[in-house]
Amino acid sequence: MIISSRLKRIIAIITLFGAATFLTAQETESPDSEPSFDFGLGIDLGAVSFQEDGESVAYQRLVLKPDFSYGKLGLGLWIPLHFRFTDSGGEIREEDWVLDDDENVLEKYLPIFSYVRYGQKGDDFYAKLGSIEDGTLGNGFIMGGYANTQFLPDTRIIGLSLDVDGGLFGFPYVGLETFVGNLALADVIGARIYARPLAGTSLPLLPELQLGTTFAADRIPDAQYDFISGEPDMVQMFGVDLRQPILDKPTVSLAAFGDLVFQDEAYGGMVGAGGRLIRYILYGAQLRFLGENFVPVYFDGQYDLYREEKYAVYNGDIDIPAYAGWYGSLGFSFLQDTVVFLTSVEGGFGEPDQDIEYPQVNASLSIGEGLLPGIYFDLSYNKRYIKGLDDFSRPENTVLGADLNYKTGNALITLGYTLRHNPLSAAAGEDPWITTATLTTSVDFSF
């Protein structure tokens, strides 16, 4: 069997990189030092399908995933090689590495960085670059749980979340949250500045009061796919918010919050509360007051799939009357977050006039490593425009996701599956069902 010279060169480069990172790990400092340097090398072997010219094409996959950490700092790389064997020899998927004339250099090569992170959300300093599934600003009424991972594995998007609290410098009166969904294009962007005006007082509760203002925009609404309705203008919005912790005990926590947001000529607001009960139960509730053509949580987890529908409301092509809405969430977390279940439901009071007013359900279940021998998994479910119980048996307006993992020793077998319904494809007369299935074998070398 003949393998092309280009394929040989790429395999050689990946092999040399893996050898170099392996040898580098042997020279790291002693694990007793503080902070310590840790290194891991994962290798994925499996098969994956890509959409090419409207058809699903299967490739073999080899991915090197070196992972470095030093204290709170972590770096992960994702170096892929997709190839397939044909009658004429070996063929690589050049789209992974070769830059087309109309492609952005950053968009092509930034995805090599799986992530770069420092700290955790809520720390005085937090930064994460890479695939992000929980992009949130403030109370989340403008941007809540935004994910730039909707087009994996075909397209990897690298974003940035960066938070700095004044407490880092001994000045807890101010703070900043920022977010960029795609560093290569800077399409979805946002920032929140907040203040704790009473941080220096000894009053009960009030020193933790936050007053904030948020700006968010989508500079290129059709960045992920062409809009059927034509070329859109930039989407932008801003809002003011407050957050007041009320209880912060080991057994119970409670915070009250509120937002007022302006989207072009539309406006909306909400008041709510949420927290944790008996350490294990997570809860939240909101009352929403939504003006004409206002979309709550405009940048949510499925935003990239519904950009054109939301833009049609924002732009006034679809008229939605003012209405009062509600939102509720409930879940639980056990065994130090080894078992986490979260569900939320939202909708409007009264009889809906448009699809977007009908209830929406989000649910997720995560079983972490260590609970079941060698097995752990993540499941997710999103259902929009629920007009009756029968809709739960229909796949329309549904996004399903699953990652099933089996680990034995240093080897990990992962089955990934996503199913999503694309209403825009249906409107264009194309197949609306997008299914992605992957089966990979990873070997982890940690030092």
C-alpha positions in Angstrom: 0.0 0.0 0.0 1.4 3.4 -1.0 1.3 6.2 1.5 1.7 9.8 0.2 4.9 11.7 1.1 2.8 14.4 2.8 1.2 11.8 5.1 4.7 10.4 5.9 5.9 13.9 6.9 3.0 14.6 9.1 3.3 11.2 10.9 7.0 11.9 11.4 6.3 15.4 12.9 3.7 14.0 15.3 6.0 11.1 16.3 8.9 13.5 17.0 6.7 15.8 18.9 5.4 13.0 21.1 9.0 11.8 21.7 10.1 15.3 22.6 7.4 15.9 25.1 8.0 12.5 26.7 11.7 13.2 27.2 10.9 16.7 28.5 8.7 15.1 31.2 11.6 13.0 32.5 13.4 16.2 33.5 10.7 17.9 35.5 11.3 18.9 39.1 10.7 16.8 42.1 7.0 16.2 43.0 7.8 17.3 46.5 8.5 20.9 45.4 5.8 23.6 45.6 4.2 24.2 43.2 4.9 21.0 41.2 5.1 20.5 37.5 3.0 17.7 36.1 2.8 16.3 32.6 0.4 13.9 30.9 0.4 12.6 27.3 -2.8 11.2 25.8 -3.1 9.5 22.5 -6.5 9.1 20.8 -7.0 6.4 18.2 -10.3 5.9 16.6 -12.6 6.8 13.7 -14.7 10.0 13.1 -16.9 11.2 10.3 -16.9 14.7 8.7 -19.4 16.4 6.5 -17.8 17.0 3.1 -19.9 18.3 0.2 -23.1 17.3 2.0 -21.9 13.7 2.6 -20.5 12.0 5.7 -16.9 10.8 5.1 -15.2 8.4 7.6 -11.6 9.0 8.6 -9.2 7.2 11.0 -8.0 9.6 13.7 -4.7 9.9 15.6 -4.5 12.7 18.1 -1.7 13.6 20.5 -2.9 15.4 23.6 0.1 16.5 25.8 -1.1 18.2 29.0 1.1 20.3 31.3 0.3 21.9 34.6 2.2 24.0 37.1 0.3 25.0 40.2 -3.0 26.7 39.0 -1.7 27.0 35.5 -2.6 24.3 32.9 -1.9 23.8 29.2 -3.4 21.2 26.9 -2.7 20.7 23.2 -4.8 18.9 20.6 -2.7 17.8 17.6 -4.8 15.8 15.2 -4.1 13.6 12.2 -7.2 12.4 10.2 -6.5 9.9 7.4 -8.1 7.2 5.4 -6.9 4.4 3.2 -8.0 4.3 -0.4 -7.2 2.1 -3.4 -4.4 4.5 -4.4 -2.8 4.7 -1.0 -3.2 6.9 2.0 -5.1 10.2 2.1 -4.9 12.8 4.8 -7.6 15.3 5.6 -5.7 18.4 4.5 -8.4 20.7 5.9 -6.9 20.2 9.4 -3.6 21.8 8.5 -3.6 23.4 5.0 -4.7 27.0 5.0 -7.2 28.0 2.2 -7.1 31.4 0.6 -10.2 32.6 2.4 -9.3 31.2 5.8 -8.1 33.0 8.9 -4.7 31.9 10.2 -5.8 32.1 13.8 -9.0 30.2 13.1 -7.0 27.4 11.5 -4.2 27.0 14.0 -5.5 28.2 17.4 -7.5 25.0 17.8 -4.1 23.2 18.4 -4.5 24.6 22.0 -7.1 22.5 23.6 -7.1 24.8 26.6 -4.9 27.1 28.6 -6.3 27.9 32.1 -5.4 29.5 35.3 -7.6 29.1 38.4 -11.3 28.4 38.5 -14.4 30.6 37.9 -15.0 32.7 41.0 -11.3 33.0 41.9 -9.8 36.5 42.1 -8.0 35.7 38.8 -9.4 33.2 36.4 -8.5 32.6 32.7 -9.3 29.9 30.3 -8.5 29.7 26.6 -9.9 26.9 24.4 -13.2 25.0 24.1 -15.6 26.7 26.6 -19.0 25.3 27.5 -20.0 27.7 30.4 -19.4 31.2 29.1 -21.4 33.4 31.6 -21.3 37.1 32.5 -22.9 38.2 35.8 -26.2 36.6 36.5 -26.4 35.1 33.0 -29.4 37.1 31.8 -27.5 38.3 28.7 -24.9 35.5 28.4 -25.5 32.3 30.4 -23.8 29.0 29.6 -22.6 30.0 26.1 -20.8 27.1 24.4 -18.4 27.3 21.5 -18.4 23.5 21.1 -21.5 23.0 19.0 -19.6 22.1 15.8 -17.2 19.6 17.1 -15.5 17.5 15.7 -15.8 19.2 12.3 -14.8 22.6 13.7 -12.9 23.4 16.8 -13.4 27.0 18.1 -11.0 28.6 20.6 -12.4 31.2 23.0 -11.2 33.1 26.0 -12.8 33.7 29.4 -10.9 36.1 31.7 -11.9 37.4 35.1 -10.0 39.7 37.5 -11.3 40.7 40.9 -9.9 43.7 42.8 -9.4 41.5 45.8 -6.3 40.2 43.9 -4.7 43.5 44.6 -6.2 44.1 48.0 -8.9 46.4 46.5 -12.1 44.4 46.6 -14.3 47.3 45.4 -14.2 46.5 41.7 -13.9 43.5 39.3 -14.0 42.6 35.6 -15.4 39.6 33.6 -14.6 39.3 29.9 -15.5 36.7 27.3 -14.6 36.1 23.6 -16.3 33.1 22.0 -13.9 32.8 19.0 -10.5 34.5 19.3 -9.9 34.1 15.5 -13.1 36.1 14.5 -14.0 37.9 17.7 -17.7 37.4 16.8 -19.4 36.8 20.2 -17.8 39.1 22.8 -18.8 40.5 26.1 -17.6 42.2 29.3 -19.0 43.0 32.7 -17.7 45.6 35.2 -18.9 45.4 38.7 -18.4 47.2 42.0 -18.8 46.4 45.7 -19.5 49.9 47.0 -19.9 48.8 50.6 -17.0 46.4 50.7 -15.1 48.4 53.3 -18.0 48.6 55.8 -18.9 46.3 58.7 -22.6 46.2 57.8 -24.2 42.8 57.8 -24.5 41.2 54.3 -24.1 44.5 52.4 -20.3 44.4 51.9 -20.8 41.6 49.4 -23.4 43.5 47.3 -22.4 43.7 43.7 -23.6 46.3 41.2 -22.6 45.6 37.6 -23.0 46.6 34.0 -22.6 44.3 31.0 -22.1 44.8 27.3 -22.2 41.9 24.8 -22.3 41.7 21.0 -22.2 39.3 18.1 -20.1 41.2 15.5 -20.6 38.6 12.8 -24.0 36.8 13.4 -23.5 34.6 10.3 -20.0 33.6 11.2 -20.9 29.9 11.5 -23.2 29.6 8.5 -24.8 31.8 5.9 -28.2 33.2 6.8 -31.1 32.4 4.5 -32.5 35.8 5.0 -29.4 37.7 3.9 -26.4 39.4 5.5 -27.1 40.5 9.1 -25.9 43.5 11.0 -24.1 43.4 14.3 -26.1 42.4 17.4 -25.4 44.4 20.5 -26.9 44.8 24.0 -26.1 46.1 27.4 -27.6 45.8 30.9 -27.3 46.7 34.6 -27.5 44.1 37.4 -27.2 43.6 41.1 -26.4 40.5 43.2 -26.8 40.3 47.0 -25.7 37.2 48.9 -28.1 36.6 51.8 -26.9 33.3 53.4 -23.6 31.6 53.0 -23.5 28.7 55.4 -22.2 25.2 54.9 -25.7 23.8 54.9 -27.5 26.5 53.0 -26.7 29.4 50.7 -29.0 32.0 49.1 -28.5 35.0 46.9 -30.9 37.5 45.4 -30.3 39.1 42.0 -31.8 41.2 39.3 -31.1 42.4 35.8 -32.4 45.1 33.4 -31.2 44.6 29.8 -31.6 46.6 26.5 -31.4 44.9 23.1 -31.5 47.6 20.4 -35.0 49.0 20.9 -36.2 46.0 23.0 -35.8 45.7 26.8 -36.5 43.1 29.5 -35.7 42.4 33.1 -35.8 39.7 35.8 -35.6 39.2 39.5 -34.6 35.9 41.1 -32.9 34.0 43.8 -30.9 30.8 44.0 -28.4 28.8 46.0 -27.8 25.4 47.6 -29.7 23.5 50.3 -28.2 21.0 52.7 -25.0 21.1 50.6 -26.5 18.8 47.9 -29.6 20.4 46.4 -29.1 23.2 43.8 -32.1 25.5 43.2 -33.0 28.8 41.4 -36.1 30.7 40.3 -36.8 33.9 38.3 -39.6 36.1 37.3 -39.1 37.7 33.9 -40.7 40.8 32.4 -39.9 40.8 28.7 -40.7 43.6 26.3 -41.6 43.3 22.6 -39.0 41.3 20.7 -36.8 40.8 23.7 -34.9 37.5 23.9 -33.7 36.5 27.5 -30.3 34.9 27.7 -29.6 35.8 24.1 -26.2 34.0 24.2 -27.1 30.6 25.7 -25.6 27.1 25.3 -27.3 26.5 21.9 -26.8 30.0 20.5 -24.6 28.9 17.6 -27.3 26.6 16.4 -30.1 29.2 16.6 -28.3 32.4 15.6 -30.6 33.2 12.6 -33.8 32.6 14.6 -32.7 34.8 17.4 -31.6 37.5 15.0 -35.0 37.5 13.3 -36.5 38.4 16.6 -33.8 41.0 17.4 -34.1 42.6 14.0 -37.9 42.7 14.1 -38.5 40.2 11.3 -40.5 38.1 13.8 -42.7 40.1 16.1 -43.1 38.9 19.7 -45.4 40.8 22.0 -44.4 41.8 25.5 -45.1 39.0 28.0 -44.2 37.9 31.5 -42.1 34.8 31.9 -40.7 32.4 34.4 -37.6 30.3 34.9 -36.8 27.5 37.4 -33.9 25.2 38.0 -33.3 22.3 40.3 -30.6 19.7 40.7 -28.3 17.9 43.1 -24.7 17.3 43.6 -23.3 14.4 45.7 -20.0 12.9 46.6 -18.0 16.1 46.1 -19.6 16.7 42.7 -19.0 13.1 41.4 -22.7 12.9 40.7 -24.3 16.0 39.4 -27.8 16.4 37.9 -29.1 19.8 36.7 -32.4 20.7 35.0 -34.0 23.9 34.1 -37.4 24.9 32.6 -38.4 28.3 31.2 -41.4 29.7 29.5 -44.1 32.4 29.6 -47.3 33.0 31.4 -50.4 32.9 29.3 -51.0 31.6 25.8 -47.8 31.8 23.5 -48.0 33.6 20.2 -44.7 32.5 18.8 -42.5 29.4 19.0 -39.9 31.2 21.0 -42.4 31.8 23.8 -43.0 28.1 24.3 -41.2 26.3 27.2 -37.7 25.1 26.9 -36.0 22.3 28.9 -32.3 21.8 29.6 -31.0 18.8 31.6 -27.6 17.3 32.2 -26.3 14.3 34.2 -22.6 13.8 35.0 -21.2 10.7 36.7 -17.6 11.3 37.5 -14.7 9.0 37.6 -14.5 6.7 40.7 -18.2 6.0 41.4 -18.5 3.1 39.0 -15.6 0.8 38.3 -13.9 2.1 35.2 -17.0 3.9 33.9 -18.0 7.5 33.9 -20.1 9.6 31.5 -21.9 12.9 30.7 -25.3 13.2 29.2 -27.1 16.4 28.0 -30.6 17.2 26.7 -32.1 20.4 25.3 -35.7 20.7 24.0 -37.1 23.9 22.6 -40.6 25.0 21.7 -42.5 22.4 23.8 -46.2 22.8 22.9 -47.4 19.6 24.6 -46.2 16.3 26.2 -46.2 14.7 22.7 -43.3 16.9 21.7 -40.9 15.0 24.0 -41.3 12.0 21.8 -40.4 13.9 18.7 -36.8 14.8 17.8 -37.5 18.2 16.3 -35.9 21.1 18.1 -33.8 18.7 20.2 -30.1 18.6 20.9 -28.8 15.4 22.5 -25.2 14.8 23.7 -23.4 11.8 25.3 -19.9 11.0 26.3 -19.4 7.5 27.6 -16.0 6.5 29.0 -14.5 3.2 30.0 -11.1 3.3 31.7 -8.7 0.4 32.5 -5.2 1.2 33.6 -3.8 4.0 31.4 -6.2 3.2 28.5 -9.5 5.0 28.0 -12.2 4.1 25.5 -14.7 6.9 24.8 -17.9 6.9 22.8 -19.2 10.3 21.8 -22.6 11.0 20.3 -24.5 14.1 19.4 -27.8 14.5 17.6 -29.2 17.9 16.8 -32.1 19.2 14.6 -31.2 22.2 12.5 -34.4 24.1 11.6 -32.6 26.3 9.1 -31.6 23.2 7.0 -35.2 22.1 7.1 -36.4 25.5 5.9 -33.9 25.2 3.0 -35.1 21.8 2.0 -32.0 20.0 3.2 -31.6 17.2 5.7 -32.2 18.8 9.1 -30.6 16.0 11.2 -27.0 16.3 12.1 -25.5 13.3 13.8 -22.0 12.9 15.0 -20.6 9.7 16.5 -17.0 9.1 17.6 -15.2 6.1 19.1 -11.7 6.8 20.4 -9.1 4.9 22.4 -6.8 7.1 24.5 -3.6 6.1 26.3 -2.6 8.5 29.1 1.0 8.7 30.3 1.2 10.9 33.4 4.4 11.8 35.2 
